Amino acid sequence: MTAAAVNVEAVRAALRKVIDPEAGLDIVSLGLVYEIRVSDECVDIDLTMTSPACPMGDMILDDARAELRRVLPESCAIELRLVWEPPWSPERMEASARQHFGWGDG
């Protein structure tokens, strides 16, 4: 992917390959990705975990970096920021993810 082809949807597609091993779903569907900002020089992402005590946090961040590296130009910097505000809740999940867990009709 060239720098010109880097866009929010391409980044989101890469992040859909990052699976939260406790939930068995990708971090985008789970609503863990809060914001994606793309510029010529970098990709800047705010994301969270289901709780500050999430034991898989480091692994998820490492997996996100690896998936992004696969699709972004080598010159593109990756900034992942772990944020806790607003707190994550199941309402942030995509409807299909809520249905997966049997939480309402989505």
C-alpha atoms as a printed R data frame, in Angstrom:
    type eleno elety resid chain resno       x       y      z
1   ATOM     1    CA   MET     A     1   0.000   0.000  0.000
2   ATOM     2    CA   THR     A     2   1.356   3.405 -0.924
3   ATOM     3    CA   ALA     A     3   1.204   6.378  1.423
4   ATOM     4    CA   ALA     A     4  -1.509   7.843 -0.792
5   ATOM     5    CA   ALA     A     5  -3.597   4.683 -0.406
6   ATOM     6    CA   VAL     A     6  -3.505   4.755  3.392
7   ATOM     7    CA   ASN     A     7  -6.985   5.572  4.611
8   ATOM     8    CA   VAL     A     8  -9.156   4.963  7.630
9   ATOM     9    CA   GLU     A     9 -11.026   2.046  6.055
10  ATOM    10    CA   ALA     A    10  -7.800   0.230  5.115
11  ATOM    11    CA   VAL     A    11  -6.558   0.653  8.692
12  ATOM    12    CA   ARG     A    12  -9.899  -0.533 10.086
13  ATOM    13    CA   ALA     A    13  -9.767  -3.602  7.800
14  ATOM    14    CA   ALA     A    14  -6.303  -4.477  9.138
15  ATOM    15    CA   LEU     A    15  -7.506  -4.071 12.722
16  ATOM    16    CA   ARG     A    16 -10.412  -6.451 12.021
17  ATOM    17    CA   LYS     A    17  -7.761  -9.189 11.828
18  ATOM    18    CA   VAL     A    18  -6.771  -8.570 15.463
19  ATOM    19    CA   ILE     A    19  -8.692 -11.017 17.634
20  ATOM    20    CA   ASP     A    20  -9.316 -10.556 21.337
21  ATOM    21    CA   PRO     A    21  -8.557 -14.111 22.479
22  ATOM    22    CA   GLU     A    22 -10.881 -13.922 25.476
23  ATOM    23    CA   ALA     A    23 -13.862 -12.826 23.375
24  ATOM    24    CA   GLY     A    24 -12.961 -14.620 20.157
25  ATOM    25    CA   LEU     A    25 -13.933 -11.572 18.081
26  ATOM    26    CA   ASP     A    26 -11.976  -8.813 16.409
27  ATOM    27    CA   ILE     A    27 -11.232  -5.556 18.222
28  ATOM    28    CA   VAL     A    28 -13.233  -3.440 15.761
29  ATOM    29    CA   SER     A    29 -16.421  -5.497 16.178
30  ATOM    30    CA   LEU     A    30 -15.931  -5.399 19.942
31  ATOM    31    CA   GLY     A    31 -15.856  -1.604 19.844
32  ATOM    32    CA   LEU     A    32 -12.339  -1.374 21.243
33  ATOM    33    CA   VAL     A    33 -11.119   0.950 18.463
34  ATOM    34    CA   TYR     A    34 -12.237   4.458 19.369
35  ATOM    35    CA   GLU     A    35 -10.586   6.635 16.739
36  ATOM    36    CA   ILE     A    36  -8.346   6.252 13.688
37  ATOM    37    CA   ARG     A    37  -6.450   9.255 12.321
38  ATOM    38    CA   VAL     A    38  -4.410   8.970  9.133
39  ATOM    39    CA   SER     A    39  -1.862  11.435  7.781
40  ATOM    40    CA   ASP     A    40   0.924  11.230  5.210
41  ATOM    41    CA   GLU     A    41   3.435  10.364  7.922
42  ATOM    42    CA   CYS     A    42   1.531   8.197 10.367
43  ATOM    43    CA   VAL     A    43  -1.470   6.321 11.583
44  ATOM    44    CA   ASP     A    44  -2.653   7.394 15.018
45  ATOM    45    CA   ILE     A    45  -5.156   5.131 16.787
46  ATOM    46    CA   ASP     A    46  -6.970   5.420 20.113
47  ATOM    47    CA   LEU     A    47  -8.142   2.089 21.450
48  ATOM    48    CA   THR     A    48  -9.151   0.572 24.732
49  ATOM    49    CA   MET     A    49  -9.606  -2.783 26.384
50  ATOM    50    CA   THR     A    50 -12.735  -4.187 27.975
51  ATOM    51    CA   SER     A    51 -11.175  -3.368 31.359
52  ATOM    52    CA   PRO     A    52  -7.934  -1.834 32.642
53  ATOM    53    CA   ALA     A    53  -7.096  -5.247 34.127
54  ATOM    54    CA   CYS     A    54  -7.315  -7.014 30.741
55  ATOM    55    CA   PRO     A    55  -4.531  -9.616 30.757
56  ATOM    56    CA   MET     A    56  -4.397  -9.682 26.952
57  ATOM    57    CA   GLY     A    57  -3.769  -5.952 26.451
58  ATOM    58    CA   ASP     A    58  -0.089  -6.179 25.499
59  ATOM    59    CA   MET     A    59  -0.726  -9.069 23.142
60  ATOM    60    CA   ILE     A    60  -3.598  -7.220 21.440
61  ATOM    61    CA   LEU     A    61  -1.435  -4.118 20.973
62  ATOM    62    CA   ASP     A    62   1.402  -6.242 19.541
63  ATOM    63    CA   ASP     A    63  -1.013  -7.993 17.177
64  ATOM    64    CA   ALA     A    64  -2.442  -4.631 16.056
65  ATOM    65    CA   ARG     A    65   1.051  -3.309 15.275
66  ATOM    66    CA   ALA     A    66   1.871  -6.477 13.331
67  ATOM    67    CA   GLU     A    67  -1.311  -6.318 11.236
68  ATOM    68    CA   LEU     A    68  -0.807  -2.621 10.529
69  ATOM    69    CA   ARG     A    69   2.830  -3.225  9.518
70  ATOM    70    CA   ARG     A    70   1.592  -5.750  6.946
71  ATOM    71    CA   VAL     A    71  -0.514  -3.153  5.113
72  ATOM    72    CA   LEU     A    72   1.147   0.198  5.758
73  ATOM    73    CA   PRO     A    73   4.188   1.602  3.969
74  ATOM    74    CA   GLU     A    74   7.405   1.099  5.890
75  ATOM    75    CA   SER     A    75   7.770   4.873  6.238
76  ATOM    76    CA   CYS     A    76   4.405   5.177  7.998
77  ATOM    77    CA   ALA     A    77   4.696   5.559 11.762
78  ATOM    78    CA   ILE     A    78   2.181   3.719 13.919
79  ATOM    79    CA   GLU     A    79   0.975   5.331 17.132
80  ATOM    80    CA   LEU     A    80  -1.323   3.212 19.286
81  ATOM    81    CA   ARG     A    81  -2.735   4.994 22.321
82  ATOM    82    CA   LEU     A    82  -4.439   2.986 25.012
83  ATOM    83    CA   VAL     A    83  -7.231   5.156 26.434
84  ATOM    84    CA   TRP     A    84  -9.747   4.589 29.210
85  ATOM    85    CA   GLU     A    85 -12.167   7.454 28.567
86  ATOM    86    CA   PRO     A    86 -14.866   6.930 27.712
87  ATOM    87    CA   PRO     A    87 -14.952   3.577 29.463
88  ATOM    88    CA   TRP     A    88 -15.724   0.634 27.218
89  ATOM    89    CA   SER     A    89 -19.159  -0.960 27.509
90  ATOM    90    CA   PRO     A    90 -21.032  -3.564 25.438
91  ATOM    91    CA   GLU     A    91 -23.019  -0.748 23.787
92  ATOM    92    CA   ARG     A    92 -19.844   0.094 21.829
93  ATOM    93    CA   MET     A    93 -19.944  -3.325 20.129
94  ATOM    94    CA   GLU     A    94 -21.267  -3.804 16.626
95  ATOM    95    CA   ALA     A    95 -24.715  -5.399 16.546
96  ATOM    96    CA   SER     A    96 -23.303  -8.654 15.164
97  ATOM    97    CA   ALA     A    97 -20.884  -8.895 18.114
98  ATOM    98    CA   ARG     A    98 -23.679  -8.335 20.634
99  ATOM    99    CA   GLN     A    99 -25.726 -11.011 18.865
100 ATOM   100    CA   HIS     A   100 -22.736 -13.381 19.029
101 ATOM   101    CA   PHE     A   101 -22.937 -13.167 22.815
102 ATOM   102    CA   GLY     A   102 -26.731 -13.262 22.871
103 ATOM   103    CA   TRP     A   103 -26.997  -9.707 24.164
104 ATOM   104    CA   GLY     A   104 -30.186  -8.382 22.648
105 ATOM   105    CA   ASP     A   105 -31.292  -8.291 19.076
106 ATOM   106    CA   GLY     A   106 -28.416  -5.977 18.055
